Amino acid sequence: MHFTHIKLKNWRNFTSVDIPLGLRSYVIGANASGKSNLLDVFRFLRTLAQSEGGGLQKALKERGGLKKLRSLHARRDTEVHIEIGLSNYQDGENTTWIYALAFKSEGKGANRTIITKECVKRDGKTLLNRPNRDDERDSERKLQTHLEQINNNNEFRELAEHFSSTTYLHLVPQLLKHSDEIGSRIIENDPFGQGLMQRIAKTSQKTRYARLKRIENSLKLAVPQFSELRFEQDEITGLWHFEANFSHWRRSGAWQREEQFSDGTLRLIGLLWALQENNGLLLLEEPELSLNSEIVKHIPLMIDHVLRERKKRLSDRQVLISTHSENLLTEVDGADLLLIEPGIEGSTLRKPDENEMQEMKYLTPVEVLFPKTRPQTLDGIGL
């Protein structure tokens, strides 16, 4: 299953979004234009769909409440609306889904955030349409979605499971290098990769070996003098560690542990492991950080290489990447790009138009699109 379309109203920087999504999408835009906020839609849905420790009110609380989430440009119409299209191709048949959710302030009493719409469609047939009579009789029901309730989502539980499988990764190498000193408390969903070692250690030996072998093969192409990757348990402390062999003048090379790895190497390992963990959406925020520009160029190819090797074909795992890097887009098809343009009435999100696609037959995506990511307020003042 993968996301095929997204519509937004009054979400963060965006007053309106209506755009298709592919298996690989690269989001570009100026600083503070809304790249992280776009990725956050899918993190919001992940929390929303969690039957334990999640739900609508938890997702809102994590973001500081409705006032912090709603677009500052929303004036008369203050409702926040999310609509997601999905496709599930299985056993020769394709099933299409639409999930829509809208909410706003109650406007009285405790001024709670209530659901104004929740709708689920499968192949065009409506499975859920709220609010219904029961919701009108009992307003407390409007505080929760049916998606988060096991008793009510039986007909569309696979949507909840897919939303919950979304992975967000913005790996911080220092958390791995100094995990002993930092401590064992890991943030829920581990967005910064602190629990990477534990997750790898819990994976069955056969699966772990296969995944690490794919990572090893990719690192040989990207990291100079890299020759071998191992994952070993310390006999004294019981802790697990990466060990890598780098070829040099010695016949047997030199082995190093993760605290000696470059930040870029650790980020690559985390990225390549995350690609193989499940079939849900993978959100990557600025994967180019700490990496040599020549290596950054190969990130899209490495992603496809690992996914192909995983199933001997291009996996249906979907990847949504935000980036500032011109190098990362060198080998990317222009059709996979999403451009955020900041404006006075909020940011807009779009794919390259026909003229831009035509230009990209002769110029690179960077040459055609990157100049358009500059904030309007900077034009004309020499910045």
C-alpha positions, -999 to 999 in steps of 0.1 A, spaced: 0 0 0 12 35 -7 0 71 -6 -11 84 -40 -26 118 -32 -27 144 -5 -51 174 0 -46 198 28 -65 229 41 -51 253 67 -22 229 77 8 248 91 23 269 63 -3 257 38 -37 271 33 -43 247 4 -25 216 -11 -38 192 -37 -11 171 -53 -3 134 -63 25 114 -47 48 89 -62 68 61 -47 98 84 -46 92 121 -39 118 148 -32 106 180 -15 126 211 -21 120 247 -9 135 276 10 142 275 48 109 278 68 88 273 36 72 241 50 92 210 41 92 197 77 55 206 81 46 186 50 64 155 63 46 161 97 12 154 81 22 117 79 37 117 114 3 132 126 -16 104 109 8 78 125 0 91 160 -37 94 151 -39 57 140 -22 43 171 -48 25 192 -26 26 223 -10 59 234 -22 77 203 -53 92 188 -64 127 177 -60 145 210 -25 131 215 -15 141 180 -28 177 187 -11 179 221 23 169 206 20 199 183 9 224 209 -28 223 202 -49 234 173 -38 270 174 -2 260 168 -12 236 140 -37 257 121 -23 280 94 -18 316 105 -33 325 71 -66 309 80 -90 337 88 -127 331 82 -125 294 75 -106 280 104 -112 243 98 -82 220 93 -87 194 66 -66 164 56 -75 140 28 -53 111 18 -56 88 -12 -40 54 -11 -36 24 -35 -30 -12 -26 -20 -36 -54 -22 -72 -43 -27 -105 -61 -34 -88 -94 -61 -64 -80 -58 -28 -71 -78 -14 -42 -81 24 -38 -88 42 -5 -96 77 6 -94 88 42 -105 124 50 -105 141 84 -114 177 93 -115 193 127 -118 227 143 -123 245 176 -157 239 193 -161 276 199 -178 273 233 -172 261 268 -138 244 271 -132 253 234 -122 217 226 -110 205 192 -138 185 176 -141 164 145 -162 180 118 -157 153 92 -143 118 91 -148 98 59 -135 65 45 -140 52 10 -129 20 -6 -131 17 -44 -155 46 -43 -178 30 -18 -184 50 15 -176 29 45 -177 57 71 -192 92 71 -191 112 103 -205 130 122 -235 108 124 -266 107 146 -248 91 175 -221 118 173 -248 146 174 -264 130 205 -231 126 223 -206 154 215 -178 135 234 -177 111 204 -164 140 183 -132 141 203 -120 108 188 -117 93 153 -130 59 144 -96 52 129 -80 50 163 -107 28 178 -103 -10 173 -140 -15 179 -149 9 150 -122 5 124 -128 -32 114 -137 -24 78 -107 -2 73 -82 -14 98 -55 -18 72 -55 20 68 -47 24 105 -20 -2 102 -4 15 72 -5 49 89 10 34 120 39 19 100 53 53 89 89 58 99 105 92 103 143 93 104 166 122 111 195 103 126 218 121 150 252 102 149 263 115 183 234 95 199 250 63 186 286 73 193 280 82 229 250 61 238 267 47 269 271 82 283 237 96 272 217 69 288 190 45 277 159 66 275 147 67 239 121 91 225 89 74 213 92 62 177 130 69 179 131 96 152 168 103 159 181 67 156 192 64 193 177 29 195 191 17 162 215 -8 178 187 -23 199 164 -27 169 191 -44 149 200 -67 178 163 -78 182 161 -87 145 165 -124 138 200 -135 129 191 -145 93 172 -113 85 199 -92 102 227 -108 82 208 -103 49 201 -66 56 236 -58 68 250 -75 37 230 -52 15 242 -22 35 278 -34 32 275 -37 -5 261 -1 -8 288 13 15 315 -2 -6 303 20 -34 300 51 -13 326 52 14 363 53 4 384 22 14 354 6 31 355 -32 28 334 -50 54 307 -44 80 301 -65 111 276 -63 140 291 -78 171 282 -81 208 308 -71 234 315 -101 256 321 -80 287 294 -53 285 268 -72 265 263 -42 243 261 -44 205 285 -25 182 291 -19 145 326 -28 133 339 -18 99 371 -27 81 389 -1 60 415 -12 36 450 5 37 486 -4 35 482 -33 60 471 -66 43 443 -71 68 431 -35 69 420 -17 101 388 -24 121 369 5 137 339 7 160 310 31 155 325 58 177 353 61 152 330 62 122 324 94 104 290 110 111 281 105 74 288 68 75 265 63 105 238 83 89 241 61 58 239 29 78 208 42 97 191 53 64 198 20 46 186 -1 76 154 19 79 147 12 43 145 -25 50 125 -25 83 90 -25 69 68 -16 39 54 17 53 62 52 43 98 63 51 102 100 58 138 113 54 147 148 65 178 162 49 197 129 45 226 148 30 238 162 63 274 152 73 279 135 39 305 143 12 289 159 -18 300 131 -41 283 105 -18 251 126 -17 248 123 -54 244 85 -50 217 86 -23 187 81 -47 206 52 -64 215 36 -31 179 38 -20 166 20 -51 195 -5 -50 187 -16 -15 150 -19 -22 156 -39 -54 180 -63 -36 155 -67 -8 129 -83 -30 149 -87 -63 126 -60 -77 118 -24 -69 100 -25 -35 67 -8 -31 82 10 0 74 47 -4 100 73 4 94 110 9 126 131 12 131 168 21 164 183 10 184 214 5 211 196 -15 216 203 -51 239 173 -53 212 149 -42 190 158 -71 216 153 -98 202 119 -109 166 125 -99 138 125 -124 120 158 -125 87 141 -122 96 130 -87 102 166 -74 78 186 -53 84 223 -51 74 245 -21 71 282 -29 67 306 0 43 335 -5 24 363 13 -7 340 18 13 310 28 33 284 9 22 265 -21 32 229 -31 33 218 -67 50 195 -92 70 209 -121 48 222 -148 50 213 -185 74 241 -194 97 231 -165 97 195 -175 106 205 -210 135 226 -197 147 197 -177 154 177 -209 183 201 -215 190 214 -180 193 198 -145 164 200 -120 187 222 -99 191 247 -126 154 248 -134 138 247 -100 162 257 -73 161 295 -82 123 293 -76 127 282 -40 140 316 -29 117 335 -5 99 364 -23 111 388 5 147 382 -5 143 391 -42 157 424 -52 178 431 -22 210 413 -34 207 382 -12 
